[in-house]
């Protein structure tokens, strides 16, 4: 468990424009996306949205770092499909922009303040 925590921390610190994927337990993997989420409403929205994706076991957004960690079953869903789900929820996922219609439906507090979308 400490090894996984250290590995997750290392993945967060390494940054990068692409999701980090790490094995968790037999049949599961975890991937992380840098998002454009900015508040606790974003956290609730993203975590709930991910819960509806087939194969997702858990999702957690760290609001301070804007990193969404998703534990999923690779035989049910791929990191690319998870990235698309984040975008369709209205948030950027790594270097991929949010779906414009979904972004437009976000509450004002969930929209990026320093960028034109």
C-alpha positions in Angstrom: 0.0 0.0 0.0 2.8 2.4 0.8 4.4 1.5 -2.5 1.2 2.5 -4.4 0.9 5.7 -2.5 4.6 6.6 -3.3 4.0 5.6 -6.9 0.9 7.8 -7.1 2.7 10.7 -5.5 5.6 10.2 -8.0 3.1 10.2 -10.9 1.6 13.4 -9.7 4.9 15.1 -9.2 6.2 14.0 -12.6 3.5 16.1 -14.3 3.3 15.8 -18.1 0.6 16.3 -20.6 -0.6 12.7 -20.7 -2.4 10.6 -18.2 -0.4 8.4 -15.9 -1.7 4.8 -15.7 -0.6 2.5 -12.9 -1.7 -1.0 -12.0 -3.6 -1.2 -8.7 -4.7 -4.7 -8.1 -5.5 -7.7 -10.3 -7.9 -6.5 -12.9 -7.7 -2.9 -12.0 -5.6 0.1 -13.0 -5.5 3.8 -12.0 -5.1 6.7 -14.4 -4.8 10.4 -13.7 -5.8 13.4 -15.7 -5.0 17.1 -15.2 -8.3 18.8 -15.4 -9.6 22.4 -15.5 -11.8 21.8 -12.4 -11.6 24.7 -10.0 -14.0 24.1 -7.0 -15.9 21.6 -4.9 -18.9 21.6 -7.3 -16.5 20.5 -10.0 -15.2 17.7 -7.7 -18.8 16.5 -7.1 -19.7 16.8 -10.8 -16.6 14.9 -12.1 -16.7 12.2 -9.5 -20.4 11.5 -10.1 -19.9 11.5 -13.8 -17.1 9.0 -13.6 -19.3 6.7 -11.4 -21.6 6.3 -14.4 -18.9 5.1 -16.7 -18.8 1.3 -17.2 -15.7 -0.2 -15.5 -15.0 2.7 -13.2 -14.4 1.6 -9.7 -13.7 4.9 -8.1 -12.8 8.5 -8.9 -11.3 11.2 -6.8 -10.5 14.8 -7.8 -7.9 16.7 -5.8 -9.2 20.3 -6.3 -5.9 21.9 -5.3 -3.9 20.2 -8.0 -6.8 19.7 -10.4 -5.8 16.1 -10.8 -8.5 13.5 -11.3 -7.5 9.9 -10.3 -9.7 7.1 -11.7 -9.5 3.5 -10.7 -11.0 1.3 -13.5 -11.1 -2.1 -15.1 -9.0 -2.1 -18.2 -11.1 -4.9 -19.7 -14.2 -2.6 -19.5 -12.9 0.9 -20.4 -9.7 2.6 -21.6 -7.9 5.8 -20.5 -8.8 7.4 -23.8 -12.6 6.7 -23.1 -12.2 8.1 -19.6 -10.5 11.2 -21.0 -13.4 11.7 -23.4 -15.9 11.3 -20.5 -14.1 14.1 -18.6 -14.3 16.3 -21.7 -18.0 15.5 -22.1 -18.6 16.5 -18.5 -17.3 20.0 -19.5 -13.7 19.9 -18.3 -10.3 19.8 -20.0 -8.5 16.5 -19.7 -4.7 16.8 -19.9 -4.1 18.8 -23.1 -7.5 18.1 -24.6 -10.1 20.8 -24.3 -13.6 20.3 -22.8 -16.6 19.7 -25.0 -17.9 23.2 -25.8 -21.6 22.5 -25.2 -20.9 20.7 -21.9 -18.6 23.5 -20.8 -21.3 26.0 -21.6 -23.7 24.2 -19.3 -21.3 24.4 -16.3 -22.2 26.8 -13.4 -20.2 30.0 -13.5 -18.1 29.0 -10.6 -16.9 25.9 -12.5 -15.7 27.8 -15.5 -12.1 28.8 -16.1 -11.5 32.4 -15.0 -8.3 33.2 -16.9 -9.0 31.7 -20.3 -11.4 32.2 -23.1 -13.1 29.0 -24.1 
